[in-house]
Amino acid sequence: MKSIKLKSVLLWLFALAAVVYPQQPKPSSSPQPVIKIFQLDSKLMARQMPYSVILPANYETDRETRFPVIYVLHGLGGSHKITKLSSAKYTDKQRVIMVFVEGGNSFFTDSATKPNDKYETYIINELIPEVDKNLRTVASRPGRAVAGASMGGYGSLKLGIKYPQLFSLAVSWSGAVNVTAFHDAKELPPIPGLKMMLTTIFGDGKDRTVINANDLTRLFNEYPADKLKELPFFYLDCGTEDELGLFKPNRDLAELMINRKIPHEYRQFPGDHSVNPPNTFPDLYYLSEKIFAKQMAASAK
């Protein structure tokens, strides 16, 4: 598989947190992608849960077509909200549905202390079935991917390793892959209230049940060897000067994948946690198209 072009991938570090683009698509007589916002009456969360969707330009015209879905998980402090589409030049070619998930500051984890903050289970048991019911999706693993940056990158890899029957691709940009080790860390990133926030999510460390269930190193290391072929394809990257200390944890996780022969691609590049290259979606679509095509061809046999 061709390597993902570095510059166009990295903009997701900003795009997933704010999803704001610098220009509106120019008016066109051809169909354009459409943004919609939905509300899900979540029983698990005991509240209305919003999520945003980008429908491809040909969604309304190709009425018999079902589209693969990419679930997008935002970074810390972000949300599901989308304010503008990407450039019309590329979105004219979109052939996937994108679902932007609301995750608060949850690290897409079922909270150890708040009974109604079941973000992980909400995505798996409520959101995905809702999207498959209401939109013309490829409602199976070969047509489903998850992607995210920072907090969302951690969530993406976690959903991929815990629910391989649901996803064929899991993508992480500068993922907070070591977040469950915060109790053991000598120093945490300088984010106000971070330790209290993580303690609310993962617990105080005395009972490590939630921590262990969400520890990526443990999950990847202990995944049964005879079932590795069932895993999705993983992509992860990180800047070598990441100021949140995520470079070594990402590199170590990639090394673990190499040692266990887990299919993946890992890239490291000069820069910190907020590199801002000029382009956006195309390379995610390129990778997902390749994986979707491979998975769908295999499922058709």
GIFEN-V918759 format. One record per backbone hydrogen bond with DSSP energy under -1.0 kcal/mol. CO is the residue of the C=O (numbers start at 1). NH is the residue of the N-H. If there is no record, write none. Layout:
CO,NH + CO,NH
This chain:
5,9 + 6,10 + 9,12 + 10,13 + 11,14 + 11,15 + 12,16 + 14,18 + 19,83 + 34,55 + 36,53 + 38,51 + 40,42 + 40,49 + 42,47 + 47,42 + 49,40 + 51,38 + 52,100 + 53,36 + 54,98 + 55,34 + 56,59 + 58,62 + 61,63 + 62,65 + 67,138 + 68,97 + 69,145 + 70,99 + 71,147 + 72,101 + 73,149 + 75,78 + 87,91 + 88,92 + 90,93 + 91,94 + 97,70 + 98,54 + 99,72 + 100,52 + 103,106 + 114,117 + 117,111 + 118,122 + 119,123 + 120,124 + 121,125 + 122,126 + 122,127 + 123,128 + 126,130 + 127,131 + 128,132 + 129,133 + 130,134 + 131,135 + 135,137 + 136,67 + 137,139 + 138,140 + 140,143 + 141,144 + 143,69 + 144,168 + 145,71 + 146,171 + 147,73 + 148,173 + 149,152 + 150,154 + 150,176 + 151,155 + 152,156 + 153,157 + 154,158 + 155,159 + 156,160 + 157,161 + 158,162 + 159,163 + 163,166 + 168,233 + 169,146 + 170,235 + 171,148 + 172,237 + 173,150 + 175,177 + 176,179 + 178,181 + 179,182 + 181,184 + 189,191 + 191,194 + 193,197 + 194,198 + 195,199 + 196,200 + 197,201 + 198,202 + 199,203 + 200,113 + 201,112 + 208,212 + 209,213 + 211,214 + 215,219 + 216,220 + 217,221 + 218,222 + 224,227 + 225,228 + 227,230 + 228,231 + 233,170 + 234,265 + 235,172 + 236,267 + 237,174 + 238,269 + 239,242 + 242,245 + 246,250 + 247,251 + 248,252 + 249,253 + 250,254 + 251,255 + 252,256 + 253,257 + 254,258 + 255,259 + 256,260 + 257,262 + 258,261 + 263,234 + 265,236 + 267,238 + 269,240 + 271,241 + 281,284 + 281,285 + 282,286 + 283,287 + 284,288 + 285,289 + 286,290 + 287,291 + 288,292 + 289,293 + 290,294 + 291,295 + 292,296 + 293,297 + 294,298 + 295,299 + 296,300
